[in-house]
Amino acid sequence: MFYYGARDSWRLCDALAVKHYGDNPAKVREFVKEFGVLREMGFSPNKVAEVLAMYDNDREKAVWHFLNGST
């Protein structure tokens, strides 16, 4: 696993990835990858996890969500 941020962020990431995509290893890996990218952009781990789940790991939609102030 890549560590782009604090270990606590990764624990949250892993837990949420399994919660949302537990029976789909490919989706879990995708979630973890996109989580790292969005965390590197400076977004908070809780919001990143929430928005990725909302948009089924679609990074472009997640970034649009953050940049347009959607809540």
mmJSON file of the N, C-alpha and C atoms, coordinates in Angstrom:
{"data_MODEL":{"atom_site":{
"group_PDB":["ATOM","ATOM","ATOM","ATOM","ATOM","ATOM","ATOM","ATOM","ATOM","ATOM","ATOM","ATOM","ATOM","ATOM","ATOM","ATOM","ATOM","ATOM","ATOM","ATOM","ATOM","ATOM","ATOM","ATOM","ATOM","ATOM","ATOM","ATOM","ATOM","ATOM","ATOM","ATOM","ATOM","ATOM","ATOM","ATOM","ATOM","ATOM","ATOM","ATOM","ATOM","ATOM","ATOM","ATOM","ATOM","ATOM","ATOM","ATOM","ATOM","ATOM","ATOM","ATOM","ATOM","ATOM","ATOM","ATOM","ATOM","ATOM","ATOM","ATOM","ATOM","ATOM","ATOM","ATOM","ATOM","ATOM","ATOM","ATOM","ATOM","ATOM","ATOM","ATOM","ATOM","ATOM","ATOM","ATOM","ATOM","ATOM","ATOM","ATOM","ATOM","ATOM","ATOM","ATOM","ATOM","ATOM","ATOM","ATOM","ATOM","ATOM","ATOM","ATOM","ATOM","ATOM","ATOM","ATOM","ATOM","ATOM","ATOM","ATOM","ATOM","ATOM","ATOM","ATOM","ATOM","ATOM","ATOM","ATOM","ATOM","ATOM","ATOM","ATOM","ATOM","ATOM","ATOM","ATOM","ATOM","ATOM","ATOM","ATOM","ATOM","ATOM","ATOM","ATOM","ATOM","ATOM","ATOM","ATOM","ATOM","ATOM","ATOM","ATOM","ATOM","ATOM","ATOM","ATOM","ATOM","ATOM","ATOM","ATOM","ATOM","ATOM","ATOM","ATOM","ATOM","ATOM","ATOM","ATOM","ATOM","ATOM","ATOM","ATOM","ATOM","ATOM","ATOM","ATOM","ATOM","ATOM","ATOM","ATOM","ATOM","ATOM","ATOM","ATOM","ATOM","ATOM","ATOM","ATOM","ATOM","ATOM","ATOM","ATOM","ATOM","ATOM","ATOM","ATOM","ATOM","ATOM","ATOM","ATOM","ATOM","ATOM","ATOM","ATOM","ATOM","ATOM","ATOM","ATOM","ATOM","ATOM","ATOM","ATOM","ATOM","ATOM","ATOM","ATOM","ATOM","ATOM","ATOM","ATOM","ATOM","ATOM","ATOM","ATOM","ATOM","ATOM","ATOM","ATOM","ATOM","ATOM","ATOM","ATOM","ATOM"],
"id":[1,2,3,4,5,6,7,8,9,10,11,12,13,14,15,16,17,18,19,20,21,22,23,24,25,26,27,28,29,30,31,32,33,34,35,36,37,38,39,40,41,42,43,44,45,46,47,48,49,50,51,52,53,54,55,56,57,58,59,60,61,62,63,64,65,66,67,68,69,70,71,72,73,74,75,76,77,78,79,80,81,82,83,84,85,86,87,88,89,90,91,92,93,94,95,96,97,98,99,100,101,102,103,104,105,106,107,108,109,110,111,112,113,114,115,116,117,118,119,120,121,122,123,124,125,126,127,128,129,130,131,132,133,134,135,136,137,138,139,140,141,142,143,144,145,146,147,148,149,150,151,152,153,154,155,156,157,158,159,160,161,162,163,164,165,166,167,168,169,170,171,172,173,174,175,176,177,178,179,180,181,182,183,184,185,186,187,188,189,190,191,192,193,194,195,196,197,198,199,200,201,202,203,204,205,206,207,208,209,210,211,212,213],
"type_symbol":["N","C","C","N","C","C","N","C","C","N","C","C","N","C","C","N","C","C","N","C","C","N","C","C","N","C","C","N","C","C","N","C","C","N","C","C","N","C","C","N","C","C","N","C","C","N","C","C","N","C","C","N","C","C","N","C","C","N","C","C","N","C","C","N","C","C","N","C","C","N","C","C","N","C","C","N","C","C","N","C","C","N","C","C","N","C","C","N","C","C","N","C","C","N","C","C","N","C","C","N","C","C","N","C","C","N","C","C","N","C","C","N","C","C","N","C","C","N","C","C","N","C","C","N","C","C","N","C","C","N","C","C","N","C","C","N","C","C","N","C","C","N","C","C","N","C","C","N","C","C","N","C","C","N","C","C","N","C","C","N","C","C","N","C","C","N","C","C","N","C","C","N","C","C","N","C","C","N","C","C","N","C","C","N","C","C","N","C","C","N","C","C","N","C","C","N","C","C","N","C","C","N","C","C","N","C","C","N","C","C","N","C","C"],
"label_atom_id":["N","CA","C","N","CA","C","N","CA","C","N","CA","C","N","CA","C","N","CA","C","N","CA","C","N","CA","C","N","CA","C","N","CA","C","N","CA","C","N","CA","C","N","CA","C","N","CA","C","N","CA","C","N","CA","C","N","CA","C","N","CA","C","N","CA","C","N","CA","C","N","CA","C","N","CA","C","N","CA","C","N","CA","C","N","CA","C","N","CA","C","N","CA","C","N","CA","C","N","CA","C","N","CA","C","N","CA","C","N","CA","C","N","CA","C","N","CA","C","N","CA","C","N","CA","C","N","CA","C","N","CA","C","N","CA","C","N","CA","C","N","CA","C","N","CA","C","N","CA","C","N","CA","C","N","CA","C","N","CA","C","N","CA","C","N","CA","C","N","CA","C","N","CA","C","N","CA","C","N","CA","C","N","CA","C","N","CA","C","N","CA","C","N","CA","C","N","CA","C","N","CA","C","N","CA","C","N","CA","C","N","CA","C","N","CA","C","N","CA","C","N","CA","C","N","CA","C","N","CA","C","N","CA","C","N","CA","C","N","CA","C","N","CA","C","N","CA","C"],
"label_alt_id":[null,null,null,null,null,null,null,null,null,null,null,null,null,null,null,null,null,null,null,null,null,null,null,null,null,null,null,null,null,null,null,null,null,null,null,null,null,null,null,null,null,null,null,null,null,null,null,null,null,null,null,null,null,null,null,null,null,null,null,null,null,null,null,null,null,null,null,null,null,null,null,null,null,null,null,null,null,null,null,null,null,null,null,null,null,null,null,null,null,null,null,null,null,null,null,null,null,null,null,null,null,null,null,null,null,null,null,null,null,null,null,null,null,null,null,null,null,null,null,null,null,null,null,null,null,null,null,null,null,null,null,null,null,null,null,null,null,null,null,null,null,null,null,null,null,null,null,null,null,null,null,null,null,null,null,null,null,null,null,null,null,null,null,null,null,null,null,null,null,null,null,null,null,null,null,null,null,null,null,null,null,null,null,null,null,null,null,null,null,null,null,null,null,null,null,null,null,null,null,null,null,null,null,null,null,null,null,null,null,null,null,null,null],
"label_comp_id":["MET","MET","MET","PHE","PHE","PHE","TYR","TYR","TYR","TYR","TYR","TYR","GLY","GLY","GLY","ALA","ALA","ALA","ARG","ARG","ARG","ASP","ASP","ASP","SER","SER","SER","TRP","TRP","TRP","ARG","ARG","ARG","LEU","LEU","LEU","CYS","CYS","CYS","ASP","ASP","ASP","ALA","ALA","ALA","LEU","LEU","LEU","ALA","ALA","ALA","VAL","VAL","VAL","LYS","LYS","LYS","HIS","HIS","HIS","TYR","TYR","TYR","GLY","GLY","GLY","ASP","ASP","ASP","ASN","ASN","ASN","PRO","PRO","PRO","ALA","ALA","ALA","LYS","LYS","LYS","VAL","VAL","VAL","ARG","ARG","ARG","GLU","GLU","GLU","PHE","PHE","PHE","VAL","VAL","VAL","LYS","LYS","LYS","GLU","GLU","GLU","PHE","PHE","PHE","GLY","GLY","GLY","VAL","VAL","VAL","LEU","LEU","LEU","ARG","ARG","ARG","GLU","GLU","GLU","MET","MET","MET","GLY","GLY","GLY","PHE","PHE","PHE","SER","SER","SER","PRO","PRO","PRO","ASN","ASN","ASN","LYS","LYS","LYS","VAL","VAL","VAL","ALA","ALA","ALA","GLU","GLU","GLU","VAL","VAL","VAL","LEU","LEU","LEU","ALA","ALA","ALA","MET","MET","MET","TYR","TYR","TYR","ASP","ASP","ASP","ASN","ASN","ASN","ASP","ASP","ASP","ARG","ARG","ARG","GLU","GLU","GLU","LYS","LYS","LYS","ALA","ALA","ALA","VAL","VAL","VAL","TRP","TRP","TRP","HIS","HIS","HIS","PHE","PHE","PHE","LEU","LEU","LEU","ASN","ASN","ASN","GLY","GLY","GLY","SER","SER","SER","THR","THR","THR"],
"label_asym_id":["A","A","A","A","A","A","A","A","A","A","A","A","A","A","A","A","A","A","A","A","A","A","A","A","A","A","A","A","A","A","A","A","A","A","A","A","A","A","A","A","A","A","A","A","A","A","A","A","A","A","A","A","A","A","A","A","A","A","A","A","A","A","A","A","A","A","A","A","A","A","A","A","A","A","A","A","A","A","A","A","A","A","A","A","A","A","A","A","A","A","A","A","A","A","A","A","A","A","A","A","A","A","A","A","A","A","A","A","A","A","A","A","A","A","A","A","A","A","A","A","A","A","A","A","A","A","A","A","A","A","A","A","A","A","A","A","A","A","A","A","A","A","A","A","A","A","A","A","A","A","A","A","A","A","A","A","A","A","A","A","A","A","A","A","A","A","A","A","A","A","A","A","A","A","A","A","A","A","A","A","A","A","A","A","A","A","A","A","A","A","A","A","A","A","A","A","A","A","A","A","A","A","A","A","A","A","A","A","A","A","A","A","A"],
"label_entity_id":["1","1","1","1","1","1","1","1","1","1","1","1","1","1","1","1","1","1","1","1","1","1","1","1","1","1","1","1","1","1","1","1","1","1","1","1","1","1","1","1","1","1","1","1","1","1","1","1","1","1","1","1","1","1","1","1","1","1","1","1","1","1","1","1","1","1","1","1","1","1","1","1","1","1","1","1","1","1","1","1","1","1","1","1","1","1","1","1","1","1","1","1","1","1","1","1","1","1","1","1","1","1","1","1","1","1","1","1","1","1","1","1","1","1","1","1","1","1","1","1","1","1","1","1","1","1","1","1","1","1","1","1","1","1","1","1","1","1","1","1","1","1","1","1","1","1","1","1","1","1","1","1","1","1","1","1","1","1","1","1","1","1","1","1","1","1","1","1","1","1","1","1","1","1","1","1","1","1","1","1","1","1","1","1","1","1","1","1","1","1","1","1","1","1","1","1","1","1","1","1","1","1","1","1","1","1","1","1","1","1","1","1","1"],
"label_seq_id":[1,1,1,2,2,2,3,3,3,4,4,4,5,5,5,6,6,6,7,7,7,8,8,8,9,9,9,10,10,10,11,11,11,12,12,12,13,13,13,14,14,14,15,15,15,16,16,16,17,17,17,18,18,18,19,19,19,20,20,20,21,21,21,22,22,22,23,23,23,24,24,24,25,25,25,26,26,26,27,27,27,28,28,28,29,29,29,30,30,30,31,31,31,32,32,32,33,33,33,34,34,34,35,35,35,36,36,36,37,37,37,38,38,38,39,39,39,40,40,40,41,41,41,42,42,42,43,43,43,44,44,44,45,45,45,46,46,46,47,47,47,48,48,48,49,49,49,50,50,50,51,51,51,52,52,52,53,53,53,54,54,54,55,55,55,56,56,56,57,57,57,58,58,58,59,59,59,60,60,60,61,61,61,62,62,62,63,63,63,64,64,64,65,65,65,66,66,66,67,67,67,68,68,68,69,69,69,70,70,70,71,71,71],
"pdbx_PDB_ins_code":[null,null,null,null,null,null,null,null,null,null,null,null,null,null,null,null,null,null,null,null,null,null,null,null,null,null,null,null,null,null,null,null,null,null,null,null,null,null,null,null,null,null,null,null,null,null,null,null,null,null,null,null,null,null,null,null,null,null,null,null,null,null,null,null,null,null,null,null,null,null,null,null,null,null,null,null,null,null,null,null,null,null,null,null,null,null,null,null,null,null,null,null,null,null,null,null,null,null,null,null,null,null,null,null,null,null,null,null,null,null,null,null,null,null,null,null,null,null,null,null,null,null,null,null,null,null,null,null,null,null,null,null,null,null,null,null,null,null,null,null,null,null,null,null,null,null,null,null,null,null,null,null,null,null,null,null,null,null,null,null,null,null,null,null,null,null,null,null,null,null,null,null,null,null,null,null,null,null,null,null,null,null,null,null,null,null,null,null,null,null,null,null,null,null,null,null,null,null,null,null,null,null,null,null,null,null,null,null,null,null,null,null,null],
"Cartn_x":[0.848,0.0,0.891,0.447,1.159,0.709,1.643,1.295,1.53,0.456,0.527,0.25,-0.271,-0.658,-0.441,-1.07,-0.933,-1.537,-1.007,-1.519,-2.993,-3.433,-4.843,-5.733,-5.289,-6.054,-6.172,-5.102,-5.14,-6.003,-6.018,-6.92,-8.364,-8.683,-10.022,-10.294,-9.359,-9.507,-9.78,-8.959,-9.133,-10.489,-10.875,-12.157,-13.327,-13.292,-14.383,-14.404,-13.24,-13.182,-13.829,-13.493,-14.07,-15.562,-15.942,-17.361,-18.183,-17.687,-18.442,-18.284,-17.107,-16.825,-16.239,-16.573,-15.959,-15.898,-16.892,-16.912,-16.356,-15.729,-15.202,-13.777,-12.771,-11.381,-10.919,-11.401,-10.989,-11.483,-12.72,-13.267,-12.544,-12.15,-11.395,-10.072,-9.356,-8.07,-8.263,-9.311,-9.605,-9.884,-10.671,-10.991,-9.712,-8.844,-7.601,-6.723,-6.631,-5.831,-6.373,-7.667,-8.262,-8.235,-8.378,-8.269,-6.905,-5.849,-4.5,-4.319,-4.841,-4.718,-5.44,-6.661,-7.436,-6.858,-6.287,-5.631,-4.417,-3.669,-2.506,-2.925,-4.15,-4.667,-5.057,-5.069,-5.315,-6.71,-7.543,-8.891,-8.858,-9.788,-9.805,-10.167,-9.579,-9.818,-11.285,-11.982,-13.39,-14.224,-14.005,-14.77,-14.383,-13.106,-12.667,-13.374,-13.378,-14.021,-15.513,-16.151,-17.587,-17.906,-17.141,-17.409,-17.045,-15.967,-15.639,-16.741,-17.254,-18.343,-19.581,-19.831,-20.995,-20.92,-19.712,-19.526,-18.859,-18.933,-18.421,-16.981,-16.134,-14.692,-14.339,-15.239,-14.97,-14.247,-12.958,-12.133,-12.587,-12.906,-13.322,-14.579,-15.547,-16.765,-16.477,-15.576,-15.225,-14.548,-13.61,-12.932,-13.936,-14.823,-15.855,-16.69,-17.04,-17.826,-17.094,-15.812,-15.044,-14.885,-14.583,-14.305,-15.555,-16.707,-17.94,-18.685,-18.013,-18.57,-19.788,-19.992,-21.125,-20.913,-22.024,-21.904,-22.553],
"Cartn_y":[-1.181,0.0,1.241,2.268,3.536,4.381,5.114,5.995,7.435,8.115,9.521,10.451,9.935,10.782,10.053,10.538,9.944,8.542,7.712,6.338,6.314,7.247,7.282,7.482,8.284,8.486,7.178,6.4,5.13,4.099,4.133,3.224,3.544,4.816,5.251,4.83,5.054,4.702,3.215,2.391,0.944,0.512,1.036,0.654,1.05,2.249,2.705,1.987,1.688,0.945,-0.423,-1.091,-2.411,-2.291,-1.252,-1.055,-0.902,-0.105,0.185,-0.884,-1.504,-2.413,-3.742,-4.162,-5.337,-6.578,-6.821,-8.027,-7.808,-6.669,-6.346,-5.802,-6.689,-6.251,-5.174,-5.222,-4.211,-2.829,-2.74,-1.449,-0.958,-1.872,-1.483,-0.87,-1.514,-0.966,0.396,0.521,1.797,2.89,2.569,3.52,3.989,3.043,3.379,4.272,3.957,4.777,6.201,6.33,7.662,8.431,7.726,8.351,9.034,8.324,8.884,10.116,10.068,11.206,12.424,12.232,13.362,13.887,13.006,13.469,14.316,13.932,14.72,16.105,16.232,17.532,18.395,17.81,18.586,18.463,17.601,17.443,16.562,16.799,16.066,14.595,13.708,12.277,11.872,12.431,12.063,12.477,13.685,14.165,13.397,13.093,12.331,10.986,10.286,8.97,9.076,10.069,10.269,10.553,11.456,11.868,10.759,10.034,8.916,7.867,7.572,6.603,7.125,8.413,9.036,8.927,9.079,9.09,7.817,6.735,5.429,5.513,6.169,6.291,7.146,7.94,8.788,10.058,10.107,11.224,12.555,12.587,13.846,14.403,13.556,14.006,14.45,13.749,14.119,15.493,15.716,17.018,18.111,17.866,18.838,19.152,18.145,18.311,19.248,18.993,19.815,21.248,21.413,22.739,23.591,22.973,23.712,23.894,23.537,23.796,22.969,21.861,21.0,20.408,20.222,19.635,18.297],
"Cartn_z":[0.0,0.0,0.0,-0.668,-0.697,0.485,1.053,2.173,1.759,1.41,1.006,2.169,3.248,4.372,5.67,6.709,8.027,8.049,8.904,9.028,9.402,10.21,10.587,9.367,8.436,7.201,6.44,6.432,5.708,6.411,7.73,8.448,8.088,8.06,7.671,6.224,5.357,3.946,3.791,4.423,4.321,4.842,5.994,6.598,5.702,5.16,4.31,2.962,2.428,1.167,1.334,2.419,2.658,2.969,3.693,4.008,2.732,1.796,0.579,-0.506,-0.578,-1.689,-1.22,-0.009,0.609,-0.252,-1.065,-1.873,-3.279,-3.498,-4.819,-4.688,-4.728,-4.525,-5.512,-6.74,-7.728,-7.316,-6.818,-6.377,-5.129,-4.232,-3.032,-3.447,-4.363,-4.836,-5.497,-6.302,-6.973,-5.943,-4.926,-3.864,-3.174,-2.82,-2.119,-2.994,-4.271,-5.196,-5.279,-5.52,-5.66,-4.348,-3.237,-1.926,-1.791,-2.153,-2.068,-2.927,-4.14,-5.06,-4.486,-4.018,-3.486,-2.18,-1.362,-0.13,-0.478,-1.504,-1.921,-2.403,-2.896,-3.322,-2.13,-0.937,0.272,0.858,0.306,0.843,2.088,3.008,4.277,4.056,4.85,4.644,4.779,5.738,5.918,4.714,4.214,3.058,1.794,1.648,0.476,0.441,1.552,1.605,1.299,1.872,1.66,0.193,-0.404,-1.781,-2.77,-2.531,-3.415,-3.398,-2.233,-2.141,-2.874,-2.732,-3.375,-4.9,-5.442,-6.893,-7.424,-6.674,-7.096,-7.603,-6.823,-7.084,-8.299,-8.78,-9.941,-9.476,-9.742,-9.277,-9.861,-11.141,-11.762,-11.112,-10.864,-10.196,-8.771,-8.09,-6.721,-6.683,-7.589,-7.642,-7.972,-8.931,-9.27,-8.043,-7.285,-6.057,-5.096,-4.869,-3.94,-4.446,-5.721,-6.255,-6.415,-6.497,-6.633,-5.318,-4.236,-2.922,-2.574,-3.246,-2.912,-1.535,-0.834,0.505,0.575],
"occupancy":[1.0,1.0,1.0,1.0,1.0,1.0,1.0,1.0,1.0,1.0,1.0,1.0,1.0,1.0,1.0,1.0,1.0,1.0,1.0,1.0,1.0,1.0,1.0,1.0,1.0,1.0,1.0,1.0,1.0,1.0,1.0,1.0,1.0,1.0,1.0,1.0,1.0,1.0,1.0,1.0,1.0,1.0,1.0,1.0,1.0,1.0,1.0,1.0,1.0,1.0,1.0,1.0,1.0,1.0,1.0,1.0,1.0,1.0,1.0,1.0,1.0,1.0,1.0,1.0,1.0,1.0,1.0,1.0,1.0,1.0,1.0,1.0,1.0,1.0,1.0,1.0,1.0,1.0,1.0,1.0,1.0,1.0,1.0,1.0,1.0,1.0,1.0,1.0,1.0,1.0,1.0,1.0,1.0,1.0,1.0,1.0,1.0,1.0,1.0,1.0,1.0,1.0,1.0,1.0,1.0,1.0,1.0,1.0,1.0,1.0,1.0,1.0,1.0,1.0,1.0,1.0,1.0,1.0,1.0,1.0,1.0,1.0,1.0,1.0,1.0,1.0,1.0,1.0,1.0,1.0,1.0,1.0,1.0,1.0,1.0,1.0,1.0,1.0,1.0,1.0,1.0,1.0,1.0,1.0,1.0,1.0,1.0,1.0,1.0,1.0,1.0,1.0,1.0,1.0,1.0,1.0,1.0,1.0,1.0,1.0,1.0,1.0,1.0,1.0,1.0,1.0,1.0,1.0,1.0,1.0,1.0,1.0,1.0,1.0,1.0,1.0,1.0,1.0,1.0,1.0,1.0,1.0,1.0,1.0,1.0,1.0,1.0,1.0,1.0,1.0,1.0,1.0,1.0,1.0,1.0,1.0,1.0,1.0,1.0,1.0,1.0,1.0,1.0,1.0,1.0,1.0,1.0,1.0,1.0,1.0,1.0,1.0,1.0],
"B_iso_or_equiv":[0.0,0.0,0.0,0.0,0.0,0.0,0.0,0.0,0.0,0.0,0.0,0.0,0.0,0.0,0.0,0.0,0.0,0.0,0.0,0.0,0.0,0.0,0.0,0.0,0.0,0.0,0.0,0.0,0.0,0.0,0.0,0.0,0.0,0.0,0.0,0.0,0.0,0.0,0.0,0.0,0.0,0.0,0.0,0.0,0.0,0.0,0.0,0.0,0.0,0.0,0.0,0.0,0.0,0.0,0.0,0.0,0.0,0.0,0.0,0.0,0.0,0.0,0.0,0.0,0.0,0.0,0.0,0.0,0.0,0.0,0.0,0.0,0.0,0.0,0.0,0.0,0.0,0.0,0.0,0.0,0.0,0.0,0.0,0.0,0.0,0.0,0.0,0.0,0.0,0.0,0.0,0.0,0.0,0.0,0.0,0.0,0.0,0.0,0.0,0.0,0.0,0.0,0.0,0.0,0.0,0.0,0.0,0.0,0.0,0.0,0.0,0.0,0.0,0.0,0.0,0.0,0.0,0.0,0.0,0.0,0.0,0.0,0.0,0.0,0.0,0.0,0.0,0.0,0.0,0.0,0.0,0.0,0.0,0.0,0.0,0.0,0.0,0.0,0.0,0.0,0.0,0.0,0.0,0.0,0.0,0.0,0.0,0.0,0.0,0.0,0.0,0.0,0.0,0.0,0.0,0.0,0.0,0.0,0.0,0.0,0.0,0.0,0.0,0.0,0.0,0.0,0.0,0.0,0.0,0.0,0.0,0.0,0.0,0.0,0.0,0.0,0.0,0.0,0.0,0.0,0.0,0.0,0.0,0.0,0.0,0.0,0.0,0.0,0.0,0.0,0.0,0.0,0.0,0.0,0.0,0.0,0.0,0.0,0.0,0.0,0.0,0.0,0.0,0.0,0.0,0.0,0.0,0.0,0.0,0.0,0.0,0.0,0.0],
"pdbx_formal_charge":[null,null,null,null,null,null,null,null,null,null,null,null,null,null,null,null,null,null,null,null,null,null,null,null,null,null,null,null,null,null,null,null,null,null,null,null,null,null,null,null,null,null,null,null,null,null,null,null,null,null,null,null,null,null,null,null,null,null,null,null,null,null,null,null,null,null,null,null,null,null,null,null,null,null,null,null,null,null,null,null,null,null,null,null,null,null,null,null,null,null,null,null,null,null,null,null,null,null,null,null,null,null,null,null,null,null,null,null,null,null,null,null,null,null,null,null,null,null,null,null,null,null,null,null,null,null,null,null,null,null,null,null,null,null,null,null,null,null,null,null,null,null,null,null,null,null,null,null,null,null,null,null,null,null,null,null,null,null,null,null,null,null,null,null,null,null,null,null,null,null,null,null,null,null,null,null,null,null,null,null,null,null,null,null,null,null,null,null,null,null,null,null,null,null,null,null,null,null,null,null,null,null,null,null,null,null,null,null,null,null,null,null,null],
"auth_seq_id":[1,1,1,2,2,2,3,3,3,4,4,4,5,5,5,6,6,6,7,7,7,8,8,8,9,9,9,10,10,10,11,11,11,12,12,12,13,13,13,14,14,14,15,15,15,16,16,16,17,17,17,18,18,18,19,19,19,20,20,20,21,21,21,22,22,22,23,23,23,24,24,24,25,25,25,26,26,26,27,27,27,28,28,28,29,29,29,30,30,30,31,31,31,32,32,32,33,33,33,34,34,34,35,35,35,36,36,36,37,37,37,38,38,38,39,39,39,40,40,40,41,41,41,42,42,42,43,43,43,44,44,44,45,45,45,46,46,46,47,47,47,48,48,48,49,49,49,50,50,50,51,51,51,52,52,52,53,53,53,54,54,54,55,55,55,56,56,56,57,57,57,58,58,58,59,59,59,60,60,60,61,61,61,62,62,62,63,63,63,64,64,64,65,65,65,66,66,66,67,67,67,68,68,68,69,69,69,70,70,70,71,71,71],
"auth_comp_id":["MET","MET","MET","PHE","PHE","PHE","TYR","TYR","TYR","TYR","TYR","TYR","GLY","GLY","GLY","ALA","ALA","ALA","ARG","ARG","ARG","ASP","ASP","ASP","SER","SER","SER","TRP","TRP","TRP","ARG","ARG","ARG","LEU","LEU","LEU","CYS","CYS","CYS","ASP","ASP","ASP","ALA","ALA","ALA","LEU","LEU","LEU","ALA","ALA","ALA","VAL","VAL","VAL","LYS","LYS","LYS","HIS","HIS","HIS","TYR","TYR","TYR","GLY","GLY","GLY","ASP","ASP","ASP","ASN","ASN","ASN","PRO","PRO","PRO","ALA","ALA","ALA","LYS","LYS","LYS","VAL","VAL","VAL","ARG","ARG","ARG","GLU","GLU","GLU","PHE","PHE","PHE","VAL","VAL","VAL","LYS","LYS","LYS","GLU","GLU","GLU","PHE","PHE","PHE","GLY","GLY","GLY","VAL","VAL","VAL","LEU","LEU","LEU","ARG","ARG","ARG","GLU","GLU","GLU","MET","MET","MET","GLY","GLY","GLY","PHE","PHE","PHE","SER","SER","SER","PRO","PRO","PRO","ASN","ASN","ASN","LYS","LYS","LYS","VAL","VAL","VAL","ALA","ALA","ALA","GLU","GLU","GLU","VAL","VAL","VAL","LEU","LEU","LEU","ALA","ALA","ALA","MET","MET","MET","TYR","TYR","TYR","ASP","ASP","ASP","ASN","ASN","ASN","ASP","ASP","ASP","ARG","ARG","ARG","GLU","GLU","GLU","LYS","LYS","LYS","ALA","ALA","ALA","VAL","VAL","VAL","TRP","TRP","TRP","HIS","HIS","HIS","PHE","PHE","PHE","LEU","LEU","LEU","ASN","ASN","ASN","GLY","GLY","GLY","SER","SER","SER","THR","THR","THR"],
"auth_asym_id":["A","A","A","A","A","A","A","A","A","A","A","A","A","A","A","A","A","A","A","A","A","A","A","A","A","A","A","A","A","A","A","A","A","A","A","A","A","A","A","A","A","A","A","A","A","A","A","A","A","A","A","A","A","A","A","A","A","A","A","A","A","A","A","A","A","A","A","A","A","A","A","A","A","A","A","A","A","A","A","A","A","A","A","A","A","A","A","A","A","A","A","A","A","A","A","A","A","A","A","A","A","A","A","A","A","A","A","A","A","A","A","A","A","A","A","A","A","A","A","A","A","A","A","A","A","A","A","A","A","A","A","A","A","A","A","A","A","A","A","A","A","A","A","A","A","A","A","A","A","A","A","A","A","A","A","A","A","A","A","A","A","A","A","A","A","A","A","A","A","A","A","A","A","A","A","A","A","A","A","A","A","A","A","A","A","A","A","A","A","A","A","A","A","A","A","A","A","A","A","A","A","A","A","A","A","A","A","A","A","A","A","A","A"],
"auth_atom_id":["N","CA","C","N","CA","C","N","CA","C","N","CA","C","N","CA","C","N","CA","C","N","CA","C","N","CA","C","N","CA","C","N","CA","C","N","CA","C","N","CA","C","N","CA","C","N","CA","C","N","CA","C","N","CA","C","N","CA","C","N","CA","C","N","CA","C","N","CA","C","N","CA","C","N","CA","C","N","CA","C","N","CA","C","N","CA","C","N","CA","C","N","CA","C","N","CA","C","N","CA","C","N","CA","C","N","CA","C","N","CA","C","N","CA","C","N","CA","C","N","CA","C","N","CA","C","N","CA","C","N","CA","C","N","CA","C","N","CA","C","N","CA","C","N","CA","C","N","CA","C","N","CA","C","N","CA","C","N","CA","C","N","CA","C","N","CA","C","N","CA","C","N","CA","C","N","CA","C","N","CA","C","N","CA","C","N","CA","C","N","CA","C","N","CA","C","N","CA","C","N","CA","C","N","CA","C","N","CA","C","N","CA","C","N","CA","C","N","CA","C","N","CA","C","N","CA","C","N","CA","C","N","CA","C","N","CA","C","N","CA","C","N","CA","C","N","CA","C"],
"pdbx_PDB_model_num":[1,1,1,1,1,1,1,1,1,1,1,1,1,1,1,1,1,1,1,1,1,1,1,1,1,1,1,1,1,1,1,1,1,1,1,1,1,1,1,1,1,1,1,1,1,1,1,1,1,1,1,1,1,1,1,1,1,1,1,1,1,1,1,1,1,1,1,1,1,1,1,1,1,1,1,1,1,1,1,1,1,1,1,1,1,1,1,1,1,1,1,1,1,1,1,1,1,1,1,1,1,1,1,1,1,1,1,1,1,1,1,1,1,1,1,1,1,1,1,1,1,1,1,1,1,1,1,1,1,1,1,1,1,1,1,1,1,1,1,1,1,1,1,1,1,1,1,1,1,1,1,1,1,1,1,1,1,1,1,1,1,1,1,1,1,1,1,1,1,1,1,1,1,1,1,1,1,1,1,1,1,1,1,1,1,1,1,1,1,1,1,1,1,1,1,1,1,1,1,1,1,1,1,1,1,1,1,1,1,1,1,1,1]
}}}
